[in-house]
Amino acid sequence: MIALFDAGPALAQASRTDAASPATAQTADTTQDVVVTGSRIKRPAVDNPQPTATVDSKLLESRGYANIADALNQLPGFGLADSSTVGDQGNGFGVGQSFVNLYGLGSQRTLTLVNGRRFVGANPATIFSQAGGGTQVDLNTIPTKLIDRVETVSIGGAPIYGSDAIAGTVNIILKRDFQGLDLDGQAGISSRGDLGNQRIRALAGMNFADGRGNITVDAEYNHDDGLLGNQRDVIRRQYGFISPDFPGSPYNTNFSKVLVQNMRTFLGEPGGNPYFLDRGTLGPTRSITDANGNLLRFAPNGNLIPFNTGLATSDPTTFLGGDALNMADITNLRVKDNRFNATVLLNYEVTPGIRFFGEGWYSRSNATNLAGQPVYNTAFFRQAAPGDFDINGNYIMKVGNPFLTPQAKAIIVQNLIANGLPATDNDVFYLGRANTDLVSGVARMNQELYRFVGGFTGDFQALGHKFTWEVSANYGRTSSTSLTPSLVEPNLRRALNVGRDASGNIVCLPFNPDPNDPTQPPNTPQYNGTISQTCAPLNLFGNGAPSQAARNYVTTNARTDAITSQRDFLATLTGALLTLPGGDLGISLGYENRREYSRFSPDAFYTQALGRSIAIDGIAGSYTTNELFGELRAPLIGPQQNIPLIHSLELNAAGRYVHNSANGSAFTWTAGGRWAPTSWLAIRGNYTRAIRAPAVTELYAANQPAYDGGYDPCDQQNLNSGPNPAVRQKNCQAAGLPANFSSLINSATIPITVIGNRNLRNETARSWTVGAVLQPHALRGLSLSADYISIDLSNTIVSSSAEDVLKGCYDSTSYPNNYYCSLVTRDTSPDNFGQVLTLEEPFINQGGRVFRAVEATLDYRFDMPSNLGQMTIGATYQHIIKQYTVISADAGIQNTRGQIGSNVDRANFNATLDTGPVSWFNQVIFTGPAVFDATEPPGTRDVPGVGSYIVWNTGVTFHATNRLDFRINVNNVTDRGVPYPGSGNASQNVYYDGLAGRTFLFGASVRM
């Protein structure tokens, strides 16, 4: 089996196998009984009844992975990561955390263990987490050098380990009883001279007390420079889709969406765009223009210069080319990261039948999101009446503002007079602006983790068989602090209230707005949590115009603190009751008591809504479980019976009763078996009922205001999509929306309310697998396997996104009387008719998810002819048959199969040639073609998706001596770019190798 290797220069493969090596194995021994992931009962290594993907330490070394998540995400079974070091980091509350997402069902439905025990989560308990609710483990906190192997079991782990194993279980198995000292270092860089990264690791261990005990210590430091969007051409090109139906369109109107390049977003230009009317859309009937009719913007020197809009589209916030904001400049492609991990493992034989074990963990990281969207002031975000004050609307500026240059003031006065408006120094004009020079989207998160494990294990004889017992206590705590430079609204308004003192200096004037004047801001007290508490006059006329003193007064490092803790007591008893014809009737019984606690604490800036966000509330809550579980393995027939077509026959079953203090009792179970008609062919399968309990966030979130956006089914680009376009079109028409309606929610966010629910029920999944394993005697060392995987998830816990709410309403056959339509409010005013004003997004048990796939593997190890060395080959493949979500029974299915991140076909091929002192590793990763939106019918887009993608990685390790190795890796050898025209966040994660381009790693290790 490929998961079992001789200790030597061979580089291991990532594979899906039916065998797993024991934690302390150094040589292949398929006769040794081991405990495999998904069971607590020992069995022959070749008898794993469930499909299991294995990544071992040699693959981690050969590729130089910075964390185990990077290795797992390249396996075909893992879907688009919902939190990683790559791409947009959202609001900064979880910057750089790495969760894994088996089968694309959400990272909260993949259970992560270390040595078969739960590990404390790191996901902040807030609705603003990118990964949703849950206690997902940050895999950055696991030291890579200490890993022996990582086993991923499909679906069957829930009755063995408990809640959350809906998609499967990832079990990280550590090295044991290490002796000696192993030091290594590596450094990497891309062929473009960026993406610098460095790593230093040390692993030391020794036996003591005449071999009765062992202590192992590991310490690791990693640094990553990060990467910005404007450092890659594919991002600089700014691909996107627009509706081709607009005046002067040069595009083919036979499609609803056409691909364009050089797309620009207009929500105010960084230097500012002046208006004489309070509007967002540009045009001569509202915008300040020069004598030639050119639209204008403020230059860095404060003068007004022509503003090139580029080509206008049907969306007033989207232009092609021109001077509007280039999102490439504010796109984060990879976070900057500094990370330190340290772990101590200890075991000691107290008596011949009792052994103590302990673990101590510490992790500290500092991750930085390098760029993000700024704060905008634009009438597109205004909710007040035109001309009235709105914190998100256009700035209302006085004509006599002393920061205006004479040239700019003259042009503004001319425009006001020409349009019949007053133009004295006390009269006003309006300024739309993307405030990139005030806040840049940079966010930082500091995270610290402690974890301690202690327990005893032993064995005794009873009923003629050996029984093993274990009791352990496990406590972990993750704390994180996010720091996000943010614009403070009360201080901003004071800094904008400027004039001249007696000496002619521009100063902040006394701030006394008239509460009866709707054009003036509220008199909210100054916030003293800013970098400076001394008001400094703020100049907004031109990109870079604000002084540092003014920036310090109007910005704060907004802070949130999050804590997640886990306490887990576990006791197990495993052994055999009697001997059956095929072997021992194995049983395992156990009890677990677990407490999960989470707290999220925003500072006053967030709770008092002193910025552009609504108030962000804190969350705190916990739940405790009491769990009883049992497992049975019955080898009914073995080879010794010599029964035709039944070489061996084994049945397996497990069950777990869970009482959760937050939502009551549940029972999860699994049953399956393994039938080998011959010694070289085995058929395996199982059926599992799994659960996921509600997380603290989902249970205890208050009525939390927020902002959301993304997708309006009634937008002209989306009318012909969905599960039933005719139903969608009929419902949108019934809502009074014209066929050419352009929805701003596609490019801007709107207010929502997210509501926790203490009456949530468990998610439940009905899942099964069936497959075969082929190990022909004629080709010794070859193993082939194939498995069909089916998962039906119901009672899904969702805080229905804006997209889900709108689809649930307008794709429903019961419109407008269904649940989702009651959550939508649209504007009825003539100026913004039909635009979504507000949404409610409560946590509910609603709908479900379906996943069907076939996975296959090939593992082969053989000697090359002519003494050329030994070749090790491993390949994994996945073909998705079905993948969709169900929002509600009457809204149809929302297909995701074949979208980027849910590519129908994926494969990973590895080959290593070991010859003399050289090991040559090669890896080829295949990602099949994908579409941008699997719900769209053919002909919706002129370019529906991306083609297939292949990347080749290679590495050579030179064993200079028995103690000294040198290694060089080249990833993406051919410098293959992201497949055209992918460039969004999904593409950045799925095709990250193409985004990075050709990269190099140089490393060395020494063993003592």
MITORBA-601335 format. One record per residue (C-alpha): x, y, z; residue in one letter. Coordinates in steps of 0.25 Angstrom, whole numbers, plus 5000, padded with zeros to 4 digits. Layout:
<sites>
XYZa/...
</sites>
This chain:
<sites>
500050005000m/500550144997i/500350195011a/501350095016l/502850125012f/504150075016d/504950185023a/505850235012g/505950335001p/504650294994a/503650414994l/502250384997a/501050404989q/499650464993a/498750354991s/497350294994r/497650154999t/497050045007d/498150035016a/498750125026a/500150115033s/500250105048p/500650235055a/502050175059t/502250095046a/503550115039q/503449995030t/502249935022a/501649815030d/500249785025t/500149675035t/500149765047q/498849815053d/498649965054v/497650065057v/497150135045v/496450265044t/494950245045g/495050135055s/495550105069r/495749955067i/497049895062k/497049825049r/497949775039p/498549895031a/497949835018v/496549835023d/496149975024n/494649975020p/494550125017q/495150205006p/496350275012t/497250385006a/498650385012t/499750495011v/500950455018d/502250535023s/503050505011k/502050575002l/502050695011l/503550695011e/503650674996s/502750794992r/503150875004g/501750915008y/501651025017a/500450965024n/499650835023i/498450915017a/499250945004d/499450795003a/498050745005l/497450854996n/498250794984q/497450664986l/496250644977p/495250624989g/495550764995f/494650874990g/494851024990l/495451075003a/494551165010d/495651225018s/497151215014s/498351305012t/497951334998v/497051434992g/496151534999d/496151535014q/494751605016g/494651685028n/495951645035g/495351565046f/496051435041g/497251475033v/498051365028g/497351255035q/497351115027s/496151025028f/495850915019v/494550885012n/494350735008l/493450714996y/493050864996g/492050845007l/492650955016g/493850945025s/492950945037q/492550805032r/493950745032t/494350695045l/495850715048t/496550625059l/498050615064v/498350465068n/496950435068g/496550545078r/495850675075r/496650805074f/496250935078v/495651025067g/496051165063a/494851215055n/494351345061p/492951345067a/492351445058t/491351455046i/492451525039f/493351405038s/493651365024q/493551215028a/492151225034g/491851175048g/492651055054g/493951015062t/494850995050q/496250965052v/497351065047d/498350965040l/499351075041n/499551035056t/499950895053i/501450875051p/501850805038t/503050745043k/502350665054l/501350605044i/501550455041d/500350455032r/498950515030v/497750415027e/496450465022t/495250375023v/493950395015s/492650415023i/492850305033g/493450365045g/492250435051a/491850315060p/493350295064i/493650435067y/492350515068g/491750645062s/492350715050d/492750595041a/491750615031i/492650615019a/493750535026g/494850535036t/496350585035v/497250515045n/498650575046i/499550465052i/500850515059l/502150445059k/502450365072r/503650325080d/504550415071f/506050405075q/507150505070g/507150645065l/506650685051d/506850825046l/506450885033d/506251015026g/505651065013q/505451185005a/504551214993g/504351324982i/503551334969s/504151354956s/503651494956r/504451524969g/503351534978d/502551434987l/503751414996g/503651315008n/504551255018q/504451145028r/505251085039i/504950955047r/505550875058a/505050735063l/505750675075a/505450555083g/506050455093m/505750335101n/505950335116f/505850235128a/506450125120d/505450135108g/504250145117r/503950285113g/504150385101n/504050535100i/503950595086t/504050745084v/503750825071d/503850975067a/503551035054e/503651175048y/502951225035n/502951355028h/502251395015d/502351525008d/500951525002g/500451574988l/499651684983l/498751684971g/499451784963n/500651694963q/500051594953r/499651624939d/498351534940v/497851624951i/498251754945r/497451724932r/496151724941q/495351624934y/493851634936g/492451614931f/491451724927i/490151724920s/490351764906p/489051834904d/489351984906f/489352104896p/490652094887g/490951954892s/491951894882p/491651754888y/490751634883n/489451654889t/489051514887n/489651484900f/489251534914s/490651544919k/491851574911v/493351564915l/494051704916v/495451744920q/495951864927n/494651874935m/494651994945r/493752014957t/493152144960f/492752174974l/493452304974g/494852334969e/496052334979p/496252484977g/494752514977g/493752554967n/492952684969p/491452694966y/490452814967f/489352714970l/489352604980d/489452484971r/490352364968g/490152344954t/491152434945l/490552524935g/490452674931p/489152684938t/489752664951r/491252664950s/492252784951i/492852804937t/493852894930d/493552994919a/493652874909n/492652794916g/493652694921n/493352624934l/494352654945l/495152594957r/496152654967f/497552644963a/498652624974p/498952764974n/497452804977g/497152854963n/495952804955l/496452724943i/495652644932p/495052504937f/495152404927n/493952314929t/494352214919g/493152134912l/491952144920a/491052014922t/489651984927s/490151984941d/490452124946p/491552074955t/492351994944t/493152054932f/494152004923l/495552074924g/495652214928g/495952274942d/495052194951a/495652104962l/496451994957n/496151874967m/497551814964a/498151924972d/497351884984i/497251734982t/497951634992n/498451514986l/499251454998r/499351495012v/500651535018k/500951445030d/501851415041n/501651285049r/502251215060f/501851075065n/502450995077a/501950855082t/502450755093v/502050615093l/502350525105l/502050375108n/502550295120y/502250155124e/501850165138v/501650005140t/501749895130p/500249915127g/500050065129i/500650175121r/500550325123f/500450425111f/500450575110g/500450685099e/500750825100g/500450925088w/500751065086y/500451145073s/500651295070r/500351365057s/500251505051n/499551515037a/499251635029t/498251665018n/499151755009l/497951825002a/496451835002g/495351924997q/495352065003p/494152135010v/493352204999y/492452325000n/491452324988t/490052344986a/489952204981f/490052164996f/489152275001r/487852245008q/487452385012a/486752475003a/487552544992p/488252664998g/488152615013d/489252565021f/489652425020d/490952365025i/491052275013n/490552375003g/491352484996n/492052585004y/491352715006i/492452825004m/492352975005k/492753054993v/493653145003g/494453025007n/495853075009p/496452955003f/495852984990l/496853034980t/496453164973p/496353084960q/495452984966a/494553084973k/494353164960a/493853044952i/492952994963i/492353134965v/492153144950q/491353014950n/490453044961l/490053184955i/489853114941a/488953014947n/488153124955g/488753084969l/489253184979p/490753194979a/491253274992t/492253225001d/491253165010n/490553094999d/490852944996v/491352854985f/491452694986y/492652614986l/492652464983g/493952394987r/494652254989a/495552285001n/496752204998t/497652305004d/496952295017l/496752145019v/497352045010s/496751915014g/497951865021v/497551775033a/498451695043r/498051585052m/498951535063n/498551395068q/499051305079e/498751165083l/499051075095y/498650935096r/498950825106f/498650675106v/498850575117g/498450435120g/498750295123f/498650165114t/498850025118g/498349885115d/497949755122f/497449615119q/496049575120a/495149465114l/496349415108g/496649535100h/497449665101k/496649795105f/497249935104t/496750055111w/497050195111e/496550325118v/497050465114s/496750605117a/496850715106n/496850865107y/497150965097g/496951115095r/497051205083t/497051355084s/497151455073s/497151605072t/496851675059s/497351815056l/496751885044t/497052035041p/495652095040s/494952225038l/494352295050v/493052365046e/492952465058p/494452515056n/494352515041l/493152615042r/493952705051r/495152705043a/494352745031l/493752865038n/494852955034v/495153105033g/496253205035r/496753265048d/497153405051a/498553375045s/497953315032g/498253165036n/497353055032i/496753005045v/495652915051c/494453005054l/493552985066p/492652875063f/491152915066n/490252855055p/488852895055d/488052775059p/486852825051n/487552835038d/487552705031p/488752745022t/489652745035q/490252625042p/489852585056p/490652645067n/491252505072t/492352525082p/493752515078q/494352375079y/495652375086n/496052235082g/496752295069t/498252295067i/498152445070s/497152515079q/497552655073t/496652705062c/497352735049a/496652795037p/496452695026l/496652725011n/495852625002l/496152704989f/497052604982g/497652464984n/498752484995g/498252615000a/497952575014p/499052615024s/499652505033q/499152585045a/497752585039a/497852435036r/498252405050n/497052485056y/496052415047v/496552275047t/496552165058t/497152025059n/495751965061a/495951845070r/495251715072t/495651605081d/495151455079a/495351335089i/495051195086t/495251085096s/495050935097q/495050845108r/494950695105d/494950575114f/494950435107l/495050295112a/495050175103t/495150025105l/495449935093t/495649785092g/495049655087a/493849585093l/494149445085l/494749385073t/493949375060l/494349285048p/494949415042g/495649465054g/495349535067d/493949605069l/494549745073g/493749845081i/494049985086s/493250055096l/493450195101g/492950325108y/493250465104e/492950595111n/493250725103r/493050875105r/493150975094e/493151125098y/493351245088s/493351385090r/493451505081f/493651645086s/493751765078p/494251895083d/493452025084a/493752065070f/492851945065y/491851935076t/491552085076q/491552085060a/492552195060l/492952165045g/492252135033r/491751995038s/490551975046i/490751935060a/491451805062i/491051725074d/491851635083g/491451485084i/491751395096a/491251255098g/491551105101s/490950965100y/491350835107t/491150695101t/491050565108n/491350455098e/491250295099l/491850225087f/492050075083g/492650005071e/492649865066l/493549785056r/493149645052a/494049575043p/493049465040l/493949385030i/495449375027g/496349315017p/496449195026q/495049145023q/495349125009n/493949165004i/493849194989p/493649334986l/493749375000i/495249395003h/494749485015s/493549555020l/493449665030e/492349745036l/492449875044n/491549965052a/491650075061a/490650175068g/490750295077r/489750355086y/489950505088v/489250595098h/489550745095n/489150845106s/488750945095a/487850865086n/487550725092g/487850585088s/488250515076a/488750375071f/489750355060t/490150225054w/490850155043t/490750005037a/491649945026g/492449835022g/493549775014r/493449655005w/494749594998a/494249484988p/495749464985t/497049504992s/497249614981w/495949674981l/495049734992a/493649804991i/493449905002r/492249995006g/491550065018n/490350155021y/490450265031t/489450355038r/490350475043a/489950605050i/490550745051r/490050825064a/489850975063p/491051065066a/491151175077v/490951275066t/489751215060e/489051195073l/489451325081y/489551435070a/488651555074a/487951625063n/489151675057q/489151775046p/490151755035a/490351785020y/490251685009d/490151684994g/490451594981g/489251554973y/487951594969d/487151494960p/486351614954c/487551684949d/487551674933q/488751594933q/488151484942n/486651474937l/486951364928n/487651274938s/487251194950g/486551064952p/485351114944n/485651244936p/484151254933a/483751254947v/484851354950r/484351444939q/482951434943k/483151474958n/484151594954c/483051644945q/482051624956a/482951714965a/482851824955g/484251814950l/484551844936p/485251744927a/486451844926n/486551864941f/487951884946s/488151844961s/489151914969l/489251794979i/490151724968n/491251824971s/490951894984a/490451844998t/489151875005i/488751865020p/488251735025i/487951675039t/488551545043v/487751475054i/488251355063g/487251245067n/487351165080r/486351065074n/487251015063l/487250865061r/488450775057n/488750765042e/488650625038t/489250545027a/488950415020r/490150365013s/490750245007w/491950185000t/492150064992v/493450024985g/494549924981a/495949904984v/496849824974l/498249774977q/498649674967p/499649574970h/500249574956a/500649724959l/501249724973r/501149864979g/499949904971l/498649954977s/497450004970l/496250054977s/494950124973a/493750174981d/492450234979y/492150344990i/490750394993s/490350505003i/488950565005d/488950675015l/487650725021s/487250835031n/488450915027t/488751025037i/488851155028v/488851305030s/488251315016s/489151405009s/488651515000a/488751434988e/487951314995d/486851405000v/486651464987l/486751334979k/485851274989g/484751384987c/484851404972y/485051254968d/483951204976s/482651154970t/481851214982s/482351364980y/482051454987p/481451374998n/482751295002n/483651315014y/484751375007y/483951485000c/483551535014s/485051565016l/485251655004v/484951805004t/485051884991r/485052034988d/483752094983t/484252234980s/484452274966p/485852304967d/486352164971n/485052084968f/485251934970g/486651944977q/486751854989v/486751935002l/486851835013t/486851685015l/486651595027e/487551475028e/487251385040p/487951255044f/486951145040i/486850995037n/486551015023q/486750925010g/487950835008g/489150795000r/489450674991v/490750624987f/491050504978r/492350464972a/493250344968v/494750344973e/495850254968a/497250234972t/498450164967l/499650124975d/500850054970y/502250034975r/503249954967f/504749934964d/505249994951m/506049904941p/507549904940s/507649954954n/507150094951l/506550104965g/505150094970q/503850164965m/502750204973t/501450244966i/500150294972g/498950354965a/497550404971t/496350444962y/494950504965q/493750514956h/492650594962i/491250534957i/490350634965k/490550754974q/489450844977y/488750924988t/487250934992v/486851064997i/485451024999s/484450924994a/483851014984d/485051084979a/485650974971g/487150924972i/488251024971q/489350944963n/490750964966t/491350844959r/492450884949g/492651024955q/494051074958i/494351014971g/493350894968s/494050854955n/493450724950v/494850654948d/496050664956r/497250574957a/498650574964n/499750494959f/501150474967n/502350394963a/503650384970t/504950314965l/505950274975d/507250244970t/508550244978g/508750374985p/507650444977v/506150454978s/505350514967w/503950554970f/502950594960n/501450634962q/500450664951v/499150734956i/497950734946f/496750814948t/495550804938g/494850914931p/493850994939a/492751094937v/492551224944f/491151194948d/490551054947a/489051104949t/489151184935e/488651114923p/489551104910p/489651234903g/489551324915t/491051364914r/491951384902d/493051314910v/492351214919p/493551174927g/495051134927v/495651014920g/496450894927s/497750934934y/498950844936i/500150884945v/501450814947w/502250824959n/503650754961t/504750744972g/506050674974v/506650634987t/508150604988f/508550514999h/509950575001a/510250485013t/509350395022n/509150525030r/509150635020l/508150665009d/507950774999f/506650804992r/506150884980i/504750894976n/504150964964v/502650984965n/501851014952n/503050974943v/502451024930t/501951154937d/500551124933r/499651244936g/498251244941v/497251184931p/496651294922y/495851374927p/495851334941g/496251444951s/495251444963g/495351394977n/494951254973a/495951254962s/497051314971q/496851194980n/496651074970v/497751124961y/498751184971y/499951114964d/499551194952g/499451324959l/500751304966a/501451254953g/502751184953r/503351174968t/504551124974f/504951064987l/506351034992f/506450945005g/507450875013a/507350775025s/508350715035v/508050595044r/508850575057m/
</sites>
